[in-house]
Amino acid sequence: MRDLLVAARTEESDTAREQTKAEQDVDQVRQRSVRDQQRLDSGAVTSSKDLENLQREITSLAKRQSDLEDVVLEVMERREDAATRATEFAGRVESLEAKAAEAGERKSAALAALDAEGFAAAKERETLAAGVPDDLLKLYDKLRAQQGGVGAARLYQKRCEGCRLELNITELNEVRAAPADTVVRCENCRRILVRTADSGL
């Protein structure tokens, strides 16, 4: 869109110069025609041949002036068209720039919110990690590194939410039988399973 705006403004500028030149040409022809007419009207030219040549030149200049005035009108139309397009494109560019600035502000606000959430989550993890036995924390960190950032997963309705696979009856029985404070793991992905009331045990 910015390229279209530049092109329209360039065309407007070029046609403005072209119009000025065409108007100067018209003015020169008009002045010469006026001078010739004054000579004719003054009676200073007496030779019939000179009078005939002068009248022929005045007629020719009138035709030339008319042609040049048509050129001026055509150039003016092109200039107005370019100016209209430039105004339209300028409005569109301004609108796009405003939207881009607004999107940038939203992005900055979202990133700031994410940073704040990340900071809060890191603080919360630090607090929770302080109450977790060292060996369990080491196991969790090791599994996180191996499993794409997820070291523990909820057991929900007999399914591990880490690998999305359902535990078979033997595995479920083992999990049911394990004391509440025992660390149980998914046999499929080896993540630590977090048991809840919705585990389906």
Salt bridges, closest charged atoms under 4 A:
GLU11 OE1 - ARG85 NH2 2.87
ASP14 OD1 - ARG17 NH2 2.47
GLU18 OE2 - ARG78 NH2 2.74
ASP25 OD1 - LYS21 NZ 3.06
ASP27 OD1 - ARG30 NH1 3.60
GLU52 OE2 - ARG56 NH2 2.76
GLU57 OE2 - ARG32 NH2 2.78
ASP67 OD2 - LYS63 NZ 2.85
GLU69 OE2 - ARG30 NH2 3.54
GLU74 OE2 - ARG78 NE 2.55
ASP81 OD2 - ARG85 NE 3.24
GLU88 OE2 - ARG92 NH2 2.43
GLU97 OE2 - ARG2 NH1 2.70
GLU102 OE2 - ARG106 NH1 3.04
ASP141 OD1 - ARG125 NH2 2.76
GLU161 OE1 - ARG154 NE 3.21
GLU166 OE1 - ARG159 NH2 3.79
GLU187 OE2 - ARG190 NH1 3.82
